[in-house]
Amino acid sequence: MSCRPVLVLALLGVAAGQALASGTSWREPAGPGEVDSRVPDPHEQRVFAQAYCAARPGSTCTPRTVGSLVFYDRLVSTLVVYGSFAKANAREALVTQCAAESDRCEGVTLFRRLGNRWNVVHRTPGITPRECLKLRGVDGRDVLACRGNTIFLPGPGLSLDFVAVGGKRTYRKPLLPTRNLNCQKTQDAVNFAWLGDWSRRDVDGDGRADLTVQLRQYRLTFADEEGCLARDARSVQEKTTSLTWFMRGDTLVPDGSARRAVHELKEVSGLNSTLAA
């Protein structure tokens, strides 16, 4: 297998929340602040790689260390978050896995500690949590709010998802529509958004932590598509809104500001009108 450590290390840096190089404030995504997910150290990588390969008897899955990374079954573990996800009081870990030979993330695997060993519970392709906060549901299980100020193609953008674990797979539900910087129509104002600071606190006083996120929305103008690709804005209008999702049972429920933000991000004209008001 041909592993590419430099590329994977760059991916780990993005996953850890590094900001874009910047010249003006709109080009600077805020760091995630408090997070419960992190890059696993080499020992953790090897432990999870060995547990993953043990669940695939007869395969060619063999952990191999390259520098500070452990490769296995063409994968590398890029992020881990510990908690009780599928069962209350269980010792579990959700591990995001990316391809060892590209910058593409593959999915997430749930591991559970039984005695002195970690075991695979299930793997879910296509779900790749990065910057995550844990919130505790009424049933004693943890759920996640996972965000990203991304710099992957087709350009910079944002994502904010609710991630929960069931008995057979991990589930994801968007809390905000994913937005990217679209440079295709630079003759008009370009709409864009970043996620700012976030916090986990009891907003409604029911004794359980809720999720509050700052949304930074922009209306940008560029001289042409080249200027947009270079992120050289001629004018910037900014609106910052605080959004809250309440912890209800085992899910997150948006407040009025969050519901309006979802509508605005879906409707191109909505962002123009609210920023111009």
NURO-17740 format. One record per residue (C-alpha): residue in three letters; y, x, z; residue number from 1. Coordinates in steps of 0.25 Angstrom, whole numbers, padded with zeros to 4 digits, always signed. Each point is the difference from the previous one (the first is absolute). Layout:
NURO-17740
<site resn="Ala" Y="Y" X="X" Z="Z" resi="NUM"/>
...
end
This chain:
NURO-17740
<site resn="Met" Y="+0000" X="+0000" Z="+0000" resi="1"/>
<site resn="Ser" Y="+0014" X="+0005" Z="-0004" resi="2"/>
<site resn="Cys" Y="+0009" X="-0002" Z="+0012" resi="3"/>
<site resn="Arg" Y="+0015" X="+0001" Z="-0001" resi="4"/>
<site resn="Pro" Y="+0006" X="+0004" Z="+0014" resi="5"/>
<site resn="Val" Y="+0014" X="+0001" Z="-0004" resi="6"/>
<site resn="Leu" Y="+0001" X="-0014" Z="-0006" resi="7"/>
<site resn="Val" Y="-0007" X="-0006" Z="+0012" resi="8"/>
<site resn="Leu" Y="+0009" X="+0008" Z="+0009" resi="9"/>
<site resn="Ala" Y="+0012" X="-0006" Z="-0007" resi="10"/>
<site resn="Leu" Y="-0007" X="-0014" Z="+0001" resi="11"/>
<site resn="Leu" Y="-0001" X="+0002" Z="+0015" resi="12"/>
<site resn="Gly" Y="+0014" X="+0004" Z="+0001" resi="13"/>
<site resn="Val" Y="+0005" X="-0013" Z="-0007" resi="14"/>
<site resn="Ala" Y="-0010" X="-0008" Z="+0009" resi="15"/>
<site resn="Ala" Y="+0006" X="+0006" Z="+0013" resi="16"/>
<site resn="Gly" Y="+0014" X="-0006" Z="-0004" resi="17"/>
<site resn="Gln" Y="+0008" X="+0012" Z="-0006" resi="18"/>
<site resn="Ala" Y="+0013" X="-0005" Z="-0006" resi="19"/>
<site resn="Leu" Y="+0005" X="+0002" Z="-0015" resi="20"/>
<site resn="Ala" Y="+0010" X="+0011" Z="-0002" resi="21"/>
<site resn="Ser" Y="+0013" X="-0007" Z="+0000" resi="22"/>
<site resn="Gly" Y="+0015" X="+0001" Z="-0003" resi="23"/>
<site resn="Thr" Y="+0004" X="-0014" Z="+0004" resi="24"/>
<site resn="Ser" Y="-0004" X="-0009" Z="+0011" resi="25"/>
<site resn="Trp" Y="-0007" X="-0010" Z="-0009" resi="26"/>
<site resn="Arg" Y="-0009" X="+0011" Z="-0005" resi="27"/>
<site resn="Glu" Y="-0005" X="+0003" Z="+0014" resi="28"/>
<site resn="Pro" Y="-0011" X="-0009" Z="+0005" resi="29"/>
<site resn="Ala" Y="-0001" X="+0000" Z="+0015" resi="30"/>
<site resn="Gly" Y="-0011" X="+0006" Z="+0007" resi="31"/>
<site resn="Pro" Y="-0010" X="-0009" Z="+0006" resi="32"/>
<site resn="Gly" Y="+0004" X="+0003" Z="+0015" resi="33"/>
<site resn="Glu" Y="-0012" X="-0004" Z="+0009" resi="34"/>
<site resn="Val" Y="-0013" X="-0001" Z="-0007" resi="35"/>
<site resn="Asp" Y="-0015" X="-0001" Z="+0005" resi="36"/>
<site resn="Ser" Y="-0006" X="+0006" Z="-0012" resi="37"/>
<site resn="Arg" Y="+0000" X="+0015" Z="-0003" resi="38"/>
<site resn="Val" Y="-0006" X="+0011" Z="-0008" resi="39"/>
<site resn="Pro" Y="-0014" X="+0003" Z="+0006" resi="40"/>
<site resn="Asp" Y="-0001" X="+0015" Z="+0005" resi="41"/>
<site resn="Pro" Y="-0012" X="+0008" Z="-0007" resi="42"/>
<site resn="His" Y="-0009" X="-0003" Z="+0012" resi="43"/>
<site resn="Glu" Y="+0002" X="-0015" Z="-0002" resi="44"/>
<site resn="Gln" Y="-0001" X="+0001" Z="-0015" resi="45"/>
<site resn="Arg" Y="-0014" X="+0007" Z="+0001" resi="46"/>
<site resn="Val" Y="-0005" X="-0010" Z="+0011" resi="47"/>
<site resn="Phe" Y="+0003" X="-0012" Z="-0009" resi="48"/>
<site resn="Ala" Y="-0005" X="+0007" Z="-0013" resi="49"/>
<site resn="Gln" Y="-0013" X="+0003" Z="+0007" resi="50"/>
<site resn="Ala" Y="-0001" X="-0015" Z="+0005" resi="51"/>
<site resn="Tyr" Y="+0003" X="-0005" Z="-0014" resi="52"/>
<site resn="Cys" Y="-0010" X="+0009" Z="-0007" resi="53"/>
<site resn="Ala" Y="-0011" X="-0004" Z="+0011" resi="54"/>
<site resn="Ala" Y="+0002" X="-0014" Z="-0005" resi="55"/>
<site resn="Arg" Y="-0004" X="+0004" Z="-0014" resi="56"/>
<site resn="Pro" Y="-0014" X="+0006" Z="+0001" resi="57"/>
<site resn="Gly" Y="-0005" X="+0005" Z="-0013" resi="58"/>
<site resn="Ser" Y="+0014" X="+0003" Z="-0006" resi="59"/>
<site resn="Thr" Y="+0006" X="+0013" Z="-0003" resi="60"/>
<site resn="Cys" Y="+0011" X="-0003" Z="+0011" resi="61"/>
<site resn="Thr" Y="+0002" X="+0014" Z="+0007" resi="62"/>
<site resn="Pro" Y="+0013" X="+0003" Z="+0008" resi="63"/>
<site resn="Arg" Y="+0006" X="+0013" Z="-0005" resi="64"/>
<site resn="Thr" Y="+0013" X="+0006" Z="+0006" resi="65"/>
<site resn="Val" Y="+0010" X="+0006" Z="-0009" resi="66"/>
<site resn="Gly" Y="+0012" X="+0005" Z="+0008" resi="67"/>
<site resn="Ser" Y="+0004" X="-0010" Z="+0010" resi="68"/>
<site resn="Leu" Y="-0007" X="-0012" Z="-0008" resi="69"/>
<site resn="Val" Y="-0014" X="-0005" Z="+0001" resi="70"/>
<site resn="Phe" Y="-0005" X="-0005" Z="-0013" resi="71"/>
<site resn="Tyr" Y="-0012" X="-0010" Z="-0001" resi="72"/>
<site resn="Asp" Y="-0005" X="-0009" Z="-0011" resi="73"/>
<site resn="Arg" Y="+0012" X="+0003" Z="-0008" resi="74"/>
<site resn="Leu" Y="+0009" X="-0005" Z="+0011" resi="75"/>
<site resn="Val" Y="+0009" X="+0006" Z="+0011" resi="76"/>
<site resn="Ser" Y="+0005" X="-0008" Z="+0012" resi="77"/>
<site resn="Thr" Y="+0015" X="-0001" Z="+0000" resi="78"/>
<site resn="Leu" Y="+0004" X="-0009" Z="+0012" resi="79"/>
<site resn="Val" Y="-0007" X="-0005" Z="+0012" resi="80"/>
<site resn="Val" Y="+0004" X="-0011" Z="+0010" resi="81"/>
<site resn="Tyr" Y="-0008" X="-0003" Z="+0013" resi="82"/>
<site resn="Gly" Y="-0002" X="-0013" Z="+0006" resi="83"/>
<site resn="Ser" Y="-0009" X="-0013" Z="+0002" resi="84"/>
<site resn="Phe" Y="+0001" X="-0006" Z="-0014" resi="85"/>
<site resn="Ala" Y="-0013" X="-0008" Z="-0002" resi="86"/>
<site resn="Lys" Y="-0004" X="-0002" Z="+0015" resi="87"/>
<site resn="Ala" Y="+0008" X="-0001" Z="+0013" resi="88"/>
<site resn="Asn" Y="-0002" X="+0013" Z="+0008" resi="89"/>
<site resn="Ala" Y="-0007" X="+0007" Z="-0011" resi="90"/>
<site resn="Arg" Y="+0003" X="+0015" Z="-0003" resi="91"/>
<site resn="Glu" Y="+0003" X="+0000" Z="-0015" resi="92"/>
<site resn="Ala" Y="+0008" X="+0007" Z="-0010" resi="93"/>
<site resn="Leu" Y="+0005" X="-0004" Z="-0013" resi="94"/>
<site resn="Val" Y="+0001" X="+0012" Z="-0010" resi="95"/>
<site resn="Thr" Y="+0007" X="+0000" Z="-0013" resi="96"/>
<site resn="Gln" Y="-0007" X="+0008" Z="-0011" resi="97"/>
<site resn="Cys" Y="+0006" X="+0006" Z="-0013" resi="98"/>
<site resn="Ala" Y="-0007" X="+0006" Z="-0012" resi="99"/>
<site resn="Ala" Y="-0002" X="+0015" Z="+0002" resi="100"/>
<site resn="Glu" Y="+0003" X="+0002" Z="-0015" resi="101"/>
<site resn="Ser" Y="+0013" X="-0008" Z="-0002" resi="102"/>
<site resn="Asp" Y="+0011" X="-0006" Z="+0007" resi="103"/>
<site resn="Arg" Y="-0006" X="-0014" Z="+0001" resi="104"/>
<site resn="Cys" Y="-0005" X="-0006" Z="+0013" resi="105"/>
<site resn="Glu" Y="-0013" X="-0007" Z="-0001" resi="106"/>
<site resn="Gly" Y="-0001" X="-0009" Z="+0013" resi="107"/>
<site resn="Val" Y="-0002" X="-0001" Z="+0015" resi="108"/>
<site resn="Thr" Y="-0013" X="+0002" Z="+0008" resi="109"/>
<site resn="Leu" Y="-0002" X="-0006" Z="+0014" resi="110"/>
<site resn="Phe" Y="-0007" X="+0009" Z="+0010" resi="111"/>
<site resn="Arg" Y="-0005" X="-0004" Z="+0014" resi="112"/>
<site resn="Arg" Y="-0004" X="+0009" Z="+0011" resi="113"/>
<site resn="Leu" Y="-0013" X="-0003" Z="+0006" resi="114"/>
<site resn="Gly" Y="-0004" X="+0009" Z="+0011" resi="115"/>
<site resn="Asn" Y="+0004" X="+0014" Z="-0004" resi="116"/>
<site resn="Arg" Y="-0001" X="-0003" Z="-0015" resi="117"/>
<site resn="Trp" Y="+0009" X="-0006" Z="-0011" resi="118"/>
<site resn="Asn" Y="-0006" X="-0010" Z="-0009" resi="119"/>
<site resn="Val" Y="+0004" X="-0007" Z="-0013" resi="120"/>
<site resn="Val" Y="+0002" X="-0015" Z="+0002" resi="121"/>
<site resn="His" Y="+0005" X="-0003" Z="-0014" resi="122"/>
<site resn="Arg" Y="+0009" X="+0006" Z="-0012" resi="123"/>
<site resn="Thr" Y="+0010" X="-0008" Z="-0007" resi="124"/>
<site resn="Pro" Y="+0005" X="+0005" Z="-0014" resi="125"/>
<site resn="Gly" Y="+0015" X="-0002" Z="-0004" resi="126"/>
<site resn="Ile" Y="+0006" X="-0001" Z="+0014" resi="127"/>
<site resn="Thr" Y="+0007" X="+0013" Z="+0004" resi="128"/>
<site resn="Pro" Y="+0008" X="-0001" Z="+0013" resi="129"/>
<site resn="Arg" Y="+0010" X="+0011" Z="+0002" resi="130"/>
<site resn="Glu" Y="+0011" X="-0002" Z="+0010" resi="131"/>
<site resn="Cys" Y="-0005" X="-0010" Z="+0010" resi="132"/>
<site resn="Leu" Y="+0004" X="-0007" Z="+0013" resi="133"/>
<site resn="Lys" Y="-0011" X="-0007" Z="+0009" resi="134"/>
<site resn="Leu" Y="+0002" X="-0013" Z="+0006" resi="135"/>
<site resn="Arg" Y="-0010" X="-0007" Z="+0009" resi="136"/>
<site resn="Gly" Y="-0004" X="-0014" Z="-0003" resi="137"/>
<site resn="Val" Y="-0004" X="-0011" Z="+0011" resi="138"/>
<site resn="Asp" Y="-0015" X="+0003" Z="-0003" resi="139"/>
<site resn="Gly" Y="+0002" X="+0015" Z="+0005" resi="140"/>
<site resn="Arg" Y="-0002" X="+0005" Z="-0014" resi="141"/>
<site resn="Asp" Y="+0011" X="+0009" Z="-0007" resi="142"/>
<site resn="Val" Y="+0007" X="-0003" Z="-0013" resi="143"/>
<site resn="Leu" Y="+0009" X="+0009" Z="-0008" resi="144"/>
<site resn="Ala" Y="+0014" X="-0001" Z="-0007" resi="145"/>
<site resn="Cys" Y="-0001" X="+0011" Z="-0010" resi="146"/>
<site resn="Arg" Y="+0013" X="+0005" Z="-0008" resi="147"/>
<site resn="Gly" Y="+0003" X="+0010" Z="-0011" resi="148"/>
<site resn="Asn" Y="+0013" X="+0005" Z="-0006" resi="149"/>
<site resn="Thr" Y="-0008" X="+0006" Z="-0012" resi="150"/>
<site resn="Ile" Y="+0003" X="+0010" Z="-0011" resi="151"/>
<site resn="Phe" Y="-0012" X="-0003" Z="-0008" resi="152"/>
<site resn="Leu" Y="+0001" X="-0005" Z="-0015" resi="153"/>
<site resn="Pro" Y="+0006" X="-0008" Z="-0005" resi="154"/>
<site resn="Gly" Y="+0011" X="+0005" Z="+0009" resi="155"/>
<site resn="Pro" Y="+0005" X="-0001" Z="+0015" resi="156"/>
<site resn="Gly" Y="-0001" X="-0014" Z="+0007" resi="157"/>
<site resn="Leu" Y="-0005" X="-0007" Z="+0012" resi="158"/>
<site resn="Ser" Y="-0013" X="-0007" Z="+0005" resi="159"/>
<site resn="Leu" Y="-0002" X="-0007" Z="+0013" resi="160"/>
<site resn="Asp" Y="-0014" X="-0006" Z="+0003" resi="161"/>
<site resn="Phe" Y="-0008" X="-0007" Z="+0011" resi="162"/>
<site resn="Val" Y="-0013" X="+0007" Z="+0002" resi="163"/>
<site resn="Ala" Y="-0012" X="-0007" Z="+0008" resi="164"/>
<site resn="Val" Y="-0015" X="+0003" Z="+0001" resi="165"/>
<site resn="Gly" Y="-0011" X="-0010" Z="-0001" resi="166"/>
<site resn="Gly" Y="-0015" X="+0002" Z="+0002" resi="167"/>
<site resn="Lys" Y="-0003" X="+0004" Z="-0015" resi="168"/>
<site resn="Arg" Y="+0014" X="+0006" Z="-0005" resi="169"/>
<site resn="Thr" Y="+0014" X="+0003" Z="+0002" resi="170"/>
<site resn="Tyr" Y="+0011" X="-0010" Z="-0005" resi="171"/>
<site resn="Arg" Y="+0014" X="+0002" Z="-0004" resi="172"/>
<site resn="Lys" Y="+0011" X="-0010" Z="-0002" resi="173"/>
<site resn="Pro" Y="+0014" X="+0004" Z="-0005" resi="174"/>
<site resn="Leu" Y="+0011" X="-0003" Z="+0010" resi="175"/>
<site resn="Leu" Y="+0011" X="+0004" Z="-0010" resi="176"/>
<site resn="Pro" Y="-0002" X="+0000" Z="-0015" resi="177"/>
<site resn="Thr" Y="-0001" X="+0014" Z="-0005" resi="178"/>
<site resn="Arg" Y="+0012" X="+0005" Z="-0007" resi="179"/>
<site resn="Asn" Y="+0003" X="+0012" Z="-0009" resi="180"/>
<site resn="Leu" Y="+0012" X="+0006" Z="-0007" resi="181"/>
<site resn="Asn" Y="+0000" X="-0005" Z="-0014" resi="182"/>
<site resn="Cys" Y="+0008" X="+0008" Z="-0010" resi="183"/>
<site resn="Gln" Y="-0004" X="-0008" Z="-0012" resi="184"/>
<site resn="Lys" Y="+0013" X="-0009" Z="+0000" resi="185"/>
<site resn="Thr" Y="+0011" X="+0009" Z="+0005" resi="186"/>
<site resn="Gln" Y="+0010" X="-0007" Z="-0008" resi="187"/>
<site resn="Asp" Y="+0000" X="-0010" Z="+0011" resi="188"/>
<site resn="Ala" Y="+0001" X="+0002" Z="+0015" resi="189"/>
<site resn="Val" Y="-0014" X="+0006" Z="+0006" resi="190"/>
<site resn="Asn" Y="-0005" X="-0007" Z="+0012" resi="191"/>
<site resn="Phe" Y="-0007" X="+0009" Z="+0010" resi="192"/>
<site resn="Ala" Y="-0005" X="+0001" Z="+0015" resi="193"/>
<site resn="Trp" Y="-0005" X="+0009" Z="+0011" resi="194"/>
<site resn="Leu" Y="-0006" X="-0003" Z="+0013" resi="195"/>
<site resn="Gly" Y="+0009" X="+0006" Z="+0012" resi="196"/>
<site resn="Asp" Y="-0004" X="+0001" Z="+0014" resi="197"/>
<site resn="Trp" Y="-0010" X="-0009" Z="+0007" resi="198"/>
<site resn="Ser" Y="-0005" X="-0003" Z="+0014" resi="199"/>
<site resn="Arg" Y="-0011" X="-0007" Z="+0007" resi="200"/>
<site resn="Arg" Y="+0006" X="-0009" Z="+0012" resi="201"/>
<site resn="Asp" Y="-0001" X="-0013" Z="+0006" resi="202"/>
<site resn="Val" Y="+0011" X="-0008" Z="-0007" resi="203"/>
<site resn="Asp" Y="-0004" X="-0014" Z="+0004" resi="204"/>
<site resn="Gly" Y="-0004" X="+0003" Z="+0014" resi="205"/>
<site resn="Asp" Y="-0014" X="-0005" Z="-0001" resi="206"/>
<site resn="Gly" Y="-0006" X="+0013" Z="+0006" resi="207"/>
<site resn="Arg" Y="-0005" X="+0006" Z="-0013" resi="208"/>
<site resn="Ala" Y="+0007" X="+0010" Z="-0009" resi="209"/>
<site resn="Asp" Y="+0006" X="-0005" Z="-0013" resi="210"/>
<site resn="Leu" Y="+0004" X="+0008" Z="-0013" resi="211"/>
<site resn="Thr" Y="+0015" X="+0002" Z="-0003" resi="212"/>
<site resn="Val" Y="+0004" X="+0008" Z="-0013" resi="213"/>
<site resn="Gln" Y="+0013" X="+0004" Z="-0006" resi="214"/>
<site resn="Leu" Y="+0001" X="-0003" Z="-0015" resi="215"/>
<site resn="Arg" Y="+0010" X="+0008" Z="-0008" resi="216"/>
<site resn="Gln" Y="+0003" X="-0007" Z="-0013" resi="217"/>
<site resn="Tyr" Y="+0009" X="+0006" Z="-0011" resi="218"/>
<site resn="Arg" Y="+0007" X="-0004" Z="-0013" resi="219"/>
<site resn="Leu" Y="+0001" X="+0012" Z="-0009" resi="220"/>
<site resn="Thr" Y="+0007" X="+0003" Z="-0013" resi="221"/>
<site resn="Phe" Y="-0003" X="+0012" Z="-0009" resi="222"/>
<site resn="Ala" Y="+0006" X="+0006" Z="-0012" resi="223"/>
<site resn="Asp" Y="-0013" X="-0001" Z="-0007" resi="224"/>
<site resn="Glu" Y="-0015" X="+0001" Z="+0001" resi="225"/>
<site resn="Glu" Y="+0001" X="+0015" Z="+0002" resi="226"/>
<site resn="Gly" Y="+0010" X="-0001" Z="+0011" resi="227"/>
<site resn="Cys" Y="-0010" X="-0010" Z="+0007" resi="228"/>
<site resn="Leu" Y="-0012" X="+0009" Z="-0001" resi="229"/>
<site resn="Ala" Y="+0009" X="+0011" Z="+0006" resi="230"/>
<site resn="Arg" Y="+0004" X="-0010" Z="+0011" resi="231"/>
<site resn="Asp" Y="+0015" X="+0003" Z="-0003" resi="232"/>
<site resn="Ala" Y="+0006" X="-0014" Z="+0003" resi="233"/>
<site resn="Arg" Y="+0014" X="-0003" Z="-0004" resi="234"/>
<site resn="Ser" Y="+0002" X="-0011" Z="+0010" resi="235"/>
<site resn="Val" Y="-0008" X="-0005" Z="+0012" resi="236"/>
<site resn="Gln" Y="+0001" X="-0013" Z="+0008" resi="237"/>
<site resn="Glu" Y="-0009" X="+0000" Z="+0012" resi="238"/>
<site resn="Lys" Y="-0004" X="-0011" Z="+0009" resi="239"/>
<site resn="Thr" Y="-0009" X="+0002" Z="+0013" resi="240"/>
<site resn="Thr" Y="-0008" X="-0011" Z="+0006" resi="241"/>
<site resn="Ser" Y="-0008" X="+0000" Z="+0013" resi="242"/>
<site resn="Leu" Y="-0014" X="-0008" Z="-0003" resi="243"/>
<site resn="Thr" Y="-0010" X="-0004" Z="+0011" resi="244"/>
<site resn="Trp" Y="-0014" X="-0004" Z="-0001" resi="245"/>
<site resn="Phe" Y="-0005" X="-0007" Z="+0013" resi="246"/>
<site resn="Met" Y="-0014" X="+0003" Z="+0005" resi="247"/>
<site resn="Arg" Y="-0007" X="-0014" Z="-0001" resi="248"/>
<site resn="Gly" Y="-0015" X="+0000" Z="+0004" resi="249"/>
<site resn="Asp" Y="-0006" X="+0011" Z="-0008" resi="250"/>
<site resn="Thr" Y="+0011" X="+0000" Z="-0012" resi="251"/>
<site resn="Leu" Y="+0014" X="+0003" Z="-0002" resi="252"/>
<site resn="Val" Y="+0010" X="-0012" Z="-0003" resi="253"/>
<site resn="Pro" Y="+0014" X="+0003" Z="-0007" resi="254"/>
<site resn="Asp" Y="+0013" X="-0005" Z="+0006" resi="255"/>
<site resn="Gly" Y="+0010" X="-0006" Z="-0009" resi="256"/>
<site resn="Ser" Y="+0007" X="+0013" Z="-0004" resi="257"/>
<site resn="Ala" Y="-0014" X="+0006" Z="-0004" resi="258"/>
<site resn="Arg" Y="-0003" X="-0013" Z="-0008" resi="259"/>
<site resn="Arg" Y="+0013" X="+0001" Z="-0007" resi="260"/>
<site resn="Ala" Y="-0002" X="+0015" Z="-0003" resi="261"/>
<site resn="Val" Y="-0013" X="-0003" Z="-0006" resi="262"/>
<site resn="His" Y="+0006" X="-0010" Z="-0010" resi="263"/>
<site resn="Glu" Y="+0012" X="+0009" Z="-0003" resi="264"/>
<site resn="Leu" Y="-0010" X="+0012" Z="-0004" resi="265"/>
<site resn="Lys" Y="-0008" X="-0010" Z="-0009" resi="266"/>
<site resn="Glu" Y="+0013" X="-0005" Z="-0006" resi="267"/>
<site resn="Val" Y="+0008" X="+0010" Z="-0008" resi="268"/>
<site resn="Ser" Y="+0012" X="-0009" Z="+0000" resi="269"/>
<site resn="Gly" Y="-0001" X="-0003" Z="+0015" resi="270"/>
<site resn="Leu" Y="+0003" X="+0015" Z="+0003" resi="271"/>
<site resn="Asn" Y="+0012" X="+0000" Z="-0009" resi="272"/>
<site resn="Ser" Y="+0006" X="-0012" Z="+0006" resi="273"/>
<site resn="Thr" Y="-0002" X="+0003" Z="+0014" resi="274"/>
<site resn="Leu" Y="+0006" X="+0014" Z="-0001" resi="275"/>
<site resn="Ala" Y="+0012" X="-0005" Z="-0008" resi="276"/>
<site resn="Ala" Y="+0003" X="-0010" Z="+0010" resi="277"/>
end
